[in-house]
Amino acid sequence: MVAYLTPASFLAGHYFKALRRLLHEHAPPVTLDLVESRKDVFAEVLQEVALSTFRRGRTGRSAECAVVIAERDGLAVQPTGRLVLPEDPEAPWMLPRSAEDAAFVERMRQMPARLADWGYAVSTGPLVWNRHRPRLHDKPGPGRVPVVWAEAVTQDGRFVLKATKRNHAPWFEPRGERDPNLVSRPCVLVQRTTAKEQHRRLICAEMPAEVIARHGKVTVENHLNMIRPIAAEPELPVAAVAAFLGTATADRVLRCINASVAVSASELEAMPLPAAERIVAALAEADLEAAVRRLYGLPE
């Protein structure tokens, strides 16, 4: 038996998939507790902490989960439910973050689809701006295209093409039509860095077709994820994907997967989703939030 005190990022991060496979095959978890506060464990460090125990040779695929709360007179431990290891040993682990999440996570495990089933894939915005400083410009010019910075995705889910922060030049000069930094199709943009203390972790917006139509191409900075169609005719249009991801329920799904301030492409691709036709039906209802809650078995 072994116990670890670690950052929580190994639960879902892409770079830890080999570790999750190793644990899955040789020492499945017995318990997994998350410390609620990021600031009360290590001095001057904001870090989400996991307290986990593993047993070598264990055959079970579930672990008991809890939240640990640091209080003045000690620690309070609140059971939240079970972690059930996914069939894919490298996939992110879905944990209930509160007792209210237990039934919700069980329902998530029954969801049949992922973004790939809707006809989408996720990639990081291609432009690493500080590698291309000479190619960033304050004014338009021949061949230059707009830069989509993270600030273009507003907290309330709107796309506003702007470059107002320091060093955020609005124009980029590509090297030819095949420059790998160019983006030529509409997509859903998702901010890559958010904290669990924020009202939303899933801050996203549709980059509409008219932006591409107006400028021909743009470039997207790498503090944004791009949810891009990978089929000529995906199961859902880009606007429908953005509308679903903008719901409170979708945000809650991500919180049960994510375990760091980074919202990674692999976590977005692992989100358990309803079948596309059920989302189409939900979008036809007057109250999208209520319709999506029903799909995940939540009370209205």
VOGU-3710 file (C-alpha; in Angstrom, 3 decimals, decimal comma):
1> mvayltpasf> 0,000/0,000/0,000  1,282/3,475/-0,835  -0,080/6,944/-0,060  0,710/10,102/-2,009  0,323/13,817/-1,432  0,557/15,302/-4,923  -0,825/18,001/-7,184  -4,221/16,913/-8,476  -3,226/17,369/-12,112  -2,318/13,689/-12,562
11> laghyfkalr> -6,035/12,859/-12,455  -6,671/14,272/-15,912  -3,626/15,890/-17,525  -2,476/14,532/-20,880  1,139/14,343/-19,712  0,131/11,952/-16,914  -1,677/9,405/-19,091  1,171/6,878/-18,786  1,044/7,212/-14,984  -2,724/6,616/-14,999
21> rllhehappv> -2,176/3,509/-17,116  0,492/2,223/-14,709  -1,741/2,757/-11,686  -4,749/1,278/-13,496  -2,840/-1,907/-14,335  -0,697/-2,425/-11,236  -2,012/-0,433/-8,254  -5,594/0,869/-8,608  -6,616/3,614/-6,166  -8,363/2,782/-2,895
31> tldlvesrkd> -9,183/6,321/-1,765  -8,796/9,733/-3,337  -9,370/12,954/-1,387  -9,135/16,485/-2,732  -8,188/19,417/-0,496  -10,832/22,072/-1,115  -8,647/25,170/-0,826  -5,706/25,804/-3,126  -4,065/28,326/-0,801  -4,039/26,814/2,697
41> vfaevlqeva> -1,734/23,816/2,194  1,655/25,120/1,048  2,905/28,568/2,011  2,706/31,112/-0,809  1,601/28,479/-3,327  -1,758/28,075/-5,078  -1,999/24,343/-5,671  -4,891/21,905/-5,835  -3,816/18,919/-3,736  -4,799/15,257/-3,946
51> lstfrrgrtg> -4,379/12,783/-1,068  -4,519/9,312/-2,601  -3,851/5,717/-1,600  -3,105/2,787/-3,912  -2,797/-0,954/-3,332  -0,503/-3,034/-5,508  -2,258/-5,971/-7,137  -5,733/-4,696/-6,284  -8,412/-5,837/-8,733  -11,138/-3,307/-7,900
61> rsaecavvia> -11,863/-0,461/-10,324  -13,465/1,987/-7,874  -12,153/4,230/-5,099  -13,882/6,192/-2,357  -13,605/9,956/-2,785  -13,875/12,850/-0,349  -13,242/16,560/0,013  -10,885/17,691/2,779  -11,561/21,107/4,305  -8,961/22,851/6,466
71> erdglavqpt> -10,662/24,419/9,490  -9,379/26,256/12,564  -9,632/23,210/14,817  -8,534/20,567/12,314  -9,648/18,901/9,129  -13,179/18,120/8,022  -13,562/15,198/5,616  -16,749/15,056/3,545  -17,354/11,905/1,444  -18,418/12,738/-2,111
81> grlvlpedpe> -18,919/9,375/-3,816  -16,873/7,006/-5,960  -14,241/7,196/-8,636  -14,760/4,411/-11,187  -11,730/3,901/-13,394  -12,549/4,340/-17,100  -12,234/1,500/-19,598  -9,435/3,391/-21,326  -6,590/3,266/-18,778  -5,131/6,543/-20,070
91> apwmlprsae> -8,385/8,521/-19,992  -8,974/11,270/-17,392  -10,528/10,176/-14,109  -13,973/11,640/-13,362  -14,467/12,502/-9,688  -17,498/13,825/-7,802  -16,370/17,139/-6,322  -19,206/17,196/-3,769  -21,823/14,800/-2,421  -24,283/16,408/-4,857
101> daafvermrq> -22,017/15,342/-7,738  -22,181/11,596/-6,977  -25,331/10,863/-8,997  -24,252/13,396/-11,632  -20,942/11,592/-12,229  -22,757/8,268/-12,480  -24,945/9,821/-15,168  -21,865/11,198/-16,951  -20,481/7,661/-17,222  -23,590/6,671/-19,175
111> mparladwgy> -23,250/9,441/-21,759  -22,612/7,832/-25,162  -20,749/10,544/-27,066  -17,596/12,619/-27,096  -16,693/15,594/-29,282  -15,258/13,218/-31,888  -18,707/11,621/-32,224  -20,150/15,062/-32,965  -17,524/15,525/-35,688  -15,062/17,736/-33,808
121> avstgplvwn> -11,483/17,692/-32,546  -9,638/20,051/-30,213  -6,280/21,708/-30,777  -4,388/24,581/-29,226  -4,297/27,899/-31,027  -1,209/27,749/-33,270  0,300/31,198/-32,634  2,961/31,372/-29,924  3,215/35,135/-30,102  6,589/35,659/-28,433
131> rhrprlhdkp> 8,235/33,459/-31,082  6,936/35,728/-33,825  7,365/39,250/-32,462  8,686/40,724/-35,746  5,591/39,433/-37,558  3,109/41,132/-35,209  1,920/44,584/-36,241  -0,248/47,392/-34,914  -1,685/48,288/-38,315  -3,168/46,284/-41,207
141> gpgrvpvvwa> -1,112/45,738/-44,323  -0,885/43,555/-47,440  -1,355/39,902/-46,528  -1,747/40,551/-42,795  -4,493/38,751/-40,870  -6,180/39,488/-37,515  -4,830/37,918/-34,328  -7,453/36,296/-32,109  -6,215/36,673/-28,521  -7,773/35,017/-25,449
151> eavtqdgrfv> -9,468/38,318/-24,567  -11,622/37,910/-27,691  -13,645/35,335/-25,714  -15,607/37,241/-23,097  -16,703/35,931/-19,703  -20,331/35,906/-20,873  -19,633/33,801/-23,952  -19,327/36,414/-26,708  -16,696/36,714/-29,427  -15,271/40,232/-29,725
161> lkatkrnhap> -12,269/40,664/-32,012  -10,011/42,959/-29,997  -6,394/43,399/-28,901  -6,300/45,737/-25,916  -3,763/44,166/-23,560  -0,067/44,946/-23,473  1,923/43,295/-26,300  -1,300/42,217/-28,009  -0,800/43,495/-31,540  -3,940/43,079/-33,665
171> wfeprgerdp> -2,290/41,975/-36,923  -0,039/39,067/-37,964  2,008/38,725/-41,134  2,007/35,094/-42,332  4,654/33,548/-44,539  2,540/32,493/-47,449  -0,848/30,830/-47,812  0,326/27,653/-46,056  1,670/29,295/-42,932  0,825/26,825/-40,095
181> nlvsrpcvlv> -0,390/29,696/-37,921  -3,360/30,400/-40,194  -6,947/29,374/-39,384  -9,524/29,369/-42,166  -12,647/27,703/-40,714  -15,139/28,739/-38,026  -14,668/27,014/-34,670  -15,473/27,245/-30,968  -12,795/29,002/-28,930  -12,196/28,027/-25,289
191> qrttakeqhr> -9,924/29,857/-22,863  -7,090/27,546/-21,759  -6,491/28,981/-18,273  -9,218/29,357/-15,660  -9,394/28,674/-11,916  -11,925/26,635/-9,962  -12,762/29,749/-7,912  -14,140/31,436/-11,032  -17,851/31,474/-11,735  -17,149/29,467/-14,899
201> rlicaempae> -14,275/27,201/-15,883  -15,570/26,686/-19,408  -15,305/30,138/-20,997  -16,029/29,777/-24,689  -17,519/31,461/-27,733  -18,159/30,726/-31,382  -15,747/32,345/-33,808  -18,403/33,043/-36,434  -18,134/32,392/-40,155  -18,479/36,088/-40,951
211> viarhgkvtv> -15,095/36,755/-39,302  -13,454/34,321/-41,726  -15,539/35,661/-44,616  -14,454/39,240/-43,864  -10,728/38,554/-43,466  -10,200/35,308/-45,379  -8,053/33,862/-42,594  -7,040/34,662/-39,008  -4,522/33,338/-36,538  -5,435/32,134/-33,048
221> enhlnmirpi> -3,078/32,644/-30,103  -2,152/29,591/-28,049  -3,953/30,652/-24,860  -7,098/29,464/-26,624  -8,261/25,966/-27,531  -10,005/25,532/-30,865  -12,868/23,038/-31,180  -12,779/22,475/-34,933  -15,014/20,492/-37,300  -13,160/17,455/-38,647
231> aaepelpvaa> -15,964/16,389/-40,978  -17,398/18,211/-43,980  -20,808/17,996/-42,314  -20,455/17,479/-38,535  -23,375/16,151/-36,509  -23,889/19,610/-34,994  -23,113/23,088/-36,357  -20,435/25,169/-34,662  -23,046/27,470/-33,107  -24,802/24,495/-31,470
241> vaaflgtata> -21,558/23,222/-29,925  -20,840/26,699/-28,540  -24,377/26,973/-27,136  -24,088/23,615/-25,345  -20,647/24,379/-23,910  -21,989/27,689/-22,640  -24,454/25,986/-20,290  -23,893/25,621/-16,544  -24,197/21,843/-16,870  -21,365/21,627/-19,395
251> drvlrcinas> -19,238/23,695/-17,003  -20,043/21,219/-14,232  -19,026/18,296/-16,459  -15,618/19,863/-17,044  -15,122/20,517/-13,325  -15,581/16,799/-12,613  -12,748/16,024/-15,047  -10,346/18,935/-14,721  -7,843/19,072/-11,870  -5,680/22,094/-12,644
261> vavsaselea> -5,968/25,677/-13,851  -5,313/24,518/-17,422  -8,287/23,535/-19,568  -6,587/21,091/-21,902  -7,589/19,792/-25,313  -7,547/16,205/-24,026  -9,974/17,060/-21,211  -12,366/18,762/-23,610  -12,223/15,731/-25,904  -12,940/13,446/-22,921
271> mplpaaeriv> -16,096/15,271/-21,789  -19,042/12,807/-21,676  -21,751/14,165/-23,977  -25,292/13,282/-25,031  -25,917/12,006/-28,542  -25,974/14,820/-31,104  -29,679/14,401/-31,883  -30,549/14,982/-28,242  -28,633/18,251/-28,252  -30,514/19,276/-31,417
281> aalaeadlea> -33,782/18,612/-29,587  -32,578/20,546/-26,526  -31,667/23,553/-28,671  -35,226/23,626/-30,003  -36,621/24,133/-26,484  -37,266/27,566/-24,999  -35,003/26,910/-21,977  -31,721/25,364/-23,126  -30,283/25,255/-19,594  -33,244/23,220/-18,309
291> avrrlyglpe> -33,166/20,918/-21,327  -29,451/20,125/-20,878  -29,943/19,576/-17,147  -32,564/16,941/-17,952  -30,180/15,187/-20,308  -27,754/14,749/-17,409  -30,476/13,690/-14,980  -30,358/16,899/-12,949  -33,443/18,459/-11,335  -34,708/21,585/-13,083
//
